[in-house]
Amino acid sequence: MRPPPYRALLNPHLADLEEYAPIEPFEVLSTRLGIPVEGIVKLDANENPYGPLPAAVEALARYPHFHIYPDPRQSVLREALSTFIGVPAAHILPGQGADELLDYLCRLFLAPGDEVIDTPPTFGMYSFDAKLAGAGVVEVARGDDFSVNVEAIAAAVEAHRPKLLFLTSPNNPSGNWLDDHALDRLLSLPVVVVLDEAYVEFADHPSRASRVLDRDNLVVLRTFSKAAGIAGLRLGYGVFPRWLMHELWKFKQPYNVNAAASVAGIASLRHADRIEAVIEKLKAERSRLYALLEPFEGIETVPGSQANFILCRILGRDARDLKLALEHRGILVRHYDKPGLSNCIRVSVGRPEHTGALLDALRMEAG
Ligand SMILES: *Cc1c(COP(=O)(O)O)cnc(C)c1O
């Protein structure tokens, strides 16, 4: 008897998906380039070059209960987060990175035939997760200055009746802030607004997390991956309206946040002043990097980044070619070539010596 065509058993809306293209892991790259891991200057994924706080590493080393399942309700972590952001713990749900919460939101709301609004150029996971849930993605492009087109979004909401609207502030990869006027108008639309604040710690403006308390259609997502320096441990959190928290408790995987992430997160929050000091260093380095990139011919920076990276348009040279040339010198940056981001690279803000290595390499490349 012929075996059944097993692939035909797949959920039909998943069969045609494309794989998410992640960046090459730096250990793999290190082997490929023959450059030791310590010699690589990693400015391609907006990680914190200062790493976790020593207090977080010590807490991990001391923790005696790794053989025990973690608390499914994450009570201690949620209380610590509550104190940190000033929102009751009943509104806070930690996840295995903000990415997991994006996936939860998409699977909670979306089925084949539903739609979401995305505002490219922006973070790629929104459309990835929406498509994974079978939904259609309506794109409302940002303007030349990367601000969202509020009236075009309002028109798209009217025309498509989407369930979710994804916004990012500061936006990745442009670093610009979403102003209150635009946010207020977008919150008045009949759609659930998912506001991703992965980089808010680096902004000159406060988080909108507390606004969730008086909006039933606002979700704010934050993370320990960027400012808190524990991207590898996978810890993020969402601030949700109460009605949505009830649904999430039914939906979430019981042990989504592992014990190590939780221990490191709690220790980091206890020493939030030290994270603040690292953030100040990175913000100062962002200013220095802007000033140093300024005189380069052929590099046009997108001004006013409120995040820990700077987007650059490359003129008179193929940006991919520049990215690869830098890579051969052990410096990793992110390359883009898509609508709104033609011939661009994004450079994460590193330590002063990373800036130095980048500038030396750019000078050599300029001949
Ligand atoms: C890095 C990033 C995230 C991912 O956060 P995790 O907590 O590591 O999953 C979310 N949103 C944006 C815009 C990011 O750049």
The ligand as an SDF file (V2000), in Angstrom:
LIG
                    3D

 15 15  0  0  0  0  0  0  0  0999 V2000
   14.7160   42.7890   19.6310 C   0  0  0  0  0  0  0  0  0  0  0  0
   13.2930   43.1340   19.4350 C   0  0  0  0  0  0  0  0  0  0  0  0
   12.2810   42.3920   20.0440 C   0  0  0  0  0  0  0  0  0  0  0  0
   12.5670   41.0350   20.6260 C   0  0  0  0  0  0  0  0  0  0  0  0
   12.5220   40.9780   21.9450 O   0  0  0  0  0  0  0  0  0  0  0  0
   12.7710   39.5870   22.6990 P   0  0  0  0  0  0  0  0  0  0  0  0
   12.3170   39.9450   24.0540 O   0  0  0  0  0  0  0  0  0  0  0  0
   14.2380   39.2910   22.6020 O   0  0  0  0  0  0  0  0  0  0  0  0
   11.9400   38.5330   22.0490 O   0  0  0  0  0  0  0  0  0  0  0  0
   10.9730   42.8230   19.9600 C   0  0  0  0  0  0  0  0  0  0  0  0
   10.6790   43.9190   19.2320 N   0  0  0  0  0  0  0  0  0  0  0  0
   11.6200   44.6220   18.5960 C   0  0  0  0  0  0  0  0  0  0  0  0
   11.2360   45.8250   17.8110 C   0  0  0  0  0  0  0  0  0  0  0  0
   12.9490   44.2390   18.6570 C   0  0  0  0  0  0  0  0  0  0  0  0
   13.8760   44.8940   17.9530 O   0  0  0  0  0  0  0  0  0  0  0  0
  1  2  1  0
  2  3  1  0
  2 14  2  0
  3  4  1  0
  3 10  2  0
  4  5  1  0
  5  6  1  0
  6  7  2  0
  6  8  1  0
  6  9  1  0
 10 11  1  0
 11 12  2  0
 12 13  1  0
 12 14  1  0
 14 15  1  0
M  END
$$$$
